[in-house]
């Protein structure tokens, strides 16, 4: 067993200070306050004797160096290896933490430039991912036996079937709330019958796809990003590349296909449940029979609105999956990057979905609308 080293000690002999024992963080932390006060009492003429120090680390060297006023004293004796440690500690600046730059026009321009460069970098990687996905589709058309059918089927179950209960609950409540609030205004003008137009057009064409997209982005999109991010942290993706397995074919493409297939079905399911909730609320508030609601709905809401809603679901699913995989593959091998990328994935997916919905609204403004 190695002999136990004595704790750090300071002995004053007139104008001479003798330091001995273990001057490391483990030993000094027990009485750091008293040691600092004792060292602070030394004057410029104090003679320092460090020859009895058995162990000295960077913490103890910085403590001694600061006690010297960050300059070598006139009289000091110490071992050569301890001198080298103190010399290295002397190169550490007193204010090691970076100072926050004051905000001004220059800082604003720099921040804007960083944001633009970051956006361009993300856009280029996103386009590269989309191009790789297109090449993978061409490869699978030529080699259909390599299609990851099992992965796509499992993905449809995870992002579609498992999301049906929460989508139904949210859709039903949204339908009830929308019908109730609309009925309050329609009763004022005696236009009760138009509740079917409002619910049918609003839910099937707009609210259903967007609501499902927000739910899927927060539920499945974050899970995809976290899964790929963990694989990046644990170097599983690098292992696949070392074995010659395409990460885009086995990781990205199944997720994209699964979400593109599941999203239209989820949109149809959620819209139907939301219309059911709206019909129940209209029956209670306005006295409209459910049979009349179902009979009138196809007449006032053209079938083109259903096609638009399903197309939106497929496009939104593609965008959510691509954004989730994009941020998942950019995760750095640390937990902080994993959490930041997951958050950025959800926020970016919801933002892109809203922008895409606005583009759909402009492109289809004359389609499926009864004049």
C-alpha positions, 0 to 999 in steps of 0.5 A: 500500500502506498504511504499516505501523503500529508495534507497541505500545510503552511508554517510561518517562521518570521518572514518565511513561509514553508509550504508542505504536503499535498497541494492538490485539489483533493486536499486543498478543498477541505480547508480552501478558505483558511489557506487563502486567508493565510496566503493573503497575509504574505507580503512582498518581502516574504521568503517562500519555501516550497521544497517540502511540497510532495504533490502539486497540481494545476489547482494548487499552482494557480492558488500559489501563483495568485497569492504571489500577485501573478509574479515571481517573488524575490525569494523562492525555493522549490523543486524543478518539476513544481516550477514547471507546473507553476509556469504553466499555471502562469499562462492561464489568464485571470479572466478565462471566461469569454466576455459577452460582446456589447450589442450594437449595429456590428453585433446585429450584422454578425448575428444576421450573417451567422443566421443566414449562413446557418440557414444556407447550410441547412438548406444545402443538406436538406436538398442533398438528402432529398436528392439522395432519396430520389436516387434511392427510389430509382435504385429500388425501382430497378431492384424491387427485391431490396425494398424495405417493406418490413421497415415501412410496415413497422413505420406505418404501425408506429406513426399511424395506428398508434397515433389514432387514439390521440388523434381521435380524441383531439379531433373530436374535441376540436370539432365540438369546440368549433361547432359550439363557437360557430353555432353561437354566432349563426343563431344570432343571424338565423343561419343555423344551416351553414354550420355544416358548410363551416365544419365540412370545409374547415375540417376536411380542407384545412383543420384536419391536415394541419392538426394531424401534422402538428400532432405527428410532428410533435409525436413521430417527428421528434421520435425519428430525430431522437432515434437517428440522433442516438444512433449517431451518438452510439456510432451505429450509423458509422457501423452501417457505413463500414458494413456497406449499408446505405443509411438513406435506404435503411433509415431515411427512406422507410420513415419517409414512405411510412409517414407519406402512407400513414398521414392521409389515413390519419387525416381521413380518420381525424377529419371524420371524428372531428365531423362527428364531434361537430355533428353532435354539438350541432345536434345539441346546440342547434337541433340539427339531426345527425341524419340531416347533417350527413345528408347535407354534407356531401352537397355543400362540400365538394369531393375535391376538398377531400382530395385536397386534404388527403394530398396535403396529408401526403405532402406534409408527411413527406416534409415532416419525415425529411425534416426529422431525418435531416436534423437526426443525421446532423446530431453531434456525438453529445447529449446537448446536440441531441436535445437541441436537434430534437427541439429544432426538428419539431419547430422546423417541421411545424413551421414548414407545414404551415408555410406549405399549407399557405402555399396550398391555400393560394394554389387551390383557392378556386378548387372545391369552393362553392360560389 
